[in-house]
Amino acid sequence: MPIGAFASLAGDTMTMKCIVVSPDGTRAARAEVFGPADRAADIGVEAAERLLAAGADEILEALR
C-alpha cells in the first residue's frame, strides 16, 4: 500500500509530510503540517485529519 510519512526537526519546529496514493498512481492525498516539536502527537493527528479531508479514506476504502 503506497503510504508515506516523513517528519523533520528544525530547532523546536517539527514538520510532517504525509501521502496516500492509489496503487495505480492516479489519485493521491497529501498533507504537510508543522508546529512545536513538543506537540508531535497533535501534529500527527492534524496530518491524519488533513489526509482524510483530501480523500485518503476513499483511496484506502477502494483497497478493501
N, C-alpha and C positions, 0 to 999 in steps of 0.2 A: 504494500500500500504506500503510495507516494505521499509521505507526510514528513515535514522537516521543521526543526526549530533551532534557533541559534541565539544565544544570549552573550552579550559582551558588557564589560565594565569600562567606564572612563571616569576616573575619580570616584565619586559617590553615585554616579548615574548608571543605571542598568538599562540596556536596550535589548529588547527581544523581538526577533523577526521570525515569523511562522508562515508556513504554506501547507495547503492541502490541494493535491492535484488529482484529477481523474486519471485512471490507468491509461487512457488513450491520449492524455495530454491536452484535451480540448477545453477543459474547464479548470479554473484554479481560484482558490480563495486565499488571500494574503492578509497579514496583519503585522503591523510594526508598532510597538508600544515602548515608551521609555518613562523612567521615573526614578525615585530614590532607591538605591540598592537594598536598603533595609525594608523595602516593601515589595520584595521579589514575588511573594505569593500573590499579592494584589495585581502585579503586572501580568503574571501568568493567567489569572482569571480574566483580566481585561482582554488579553490577547485571544483567549478562547472565545469570549463573547463576540469579539470583532470577527473572528473566523466564521462563527455561526451566522452572524449578520451578513457576511459576504457570500454565504451559500455553502459552507463546508458541510453542513448537515445533509444537504441534498446530494453532494458528491459522495459522502460516506454511506448514505442510505442506498444509493444505487449499487453499492458493492454487496449488499446483503442479499 
